[in-house]
Amino acid sequence: MSEDFEAQAMRELEDVPAVEIITATAVHLMSAAAVQVGLAENGYKGDLDEARKLINSLAGLITASAADLGDHHARPLRDGLRSLQLAFREASIIKDEPGQGPGEKYTGPVN
């Protein structure tokens, strides 16, 4: 049974353009980071250590794939990333030096 499921999953992935997979992955990272920064509607305060890891991963993914995504797809992802970086900076009690915040080694300093 699991072989059938795996084969079906592989057939489905064969038809999905890379841009859609990259974008979906970025959106999942972005959503998880937003929750960990404390932006969830349920009042969860978040975990900034977890948020930092997610934002770093998101920044790396967006930076590495931007040329392949094209501006149409990359621009909203960059905007979302920047918003998360600013939210992290605001939520953090201990302030990172400019260029040292989450993802900033990929994006440069965020102000």
Secondary structure as GFF3:
##gff-version 3
##sequence-region A 1 111
A	DSSP	alpha_helix	2	14	.	.	.	ID=ss1
A	DSSP	alpha_helix	18	37	.	.	.	ID=ss2
A	DSSP	alpha_helix	48	69	.	.	.	ID=ss3
A	DSSP	alpha_helix	71	91	.	.	.	ID=ss4
A	DSSP	alpha_helix	104	107	.	.	.	ID=ss5
###
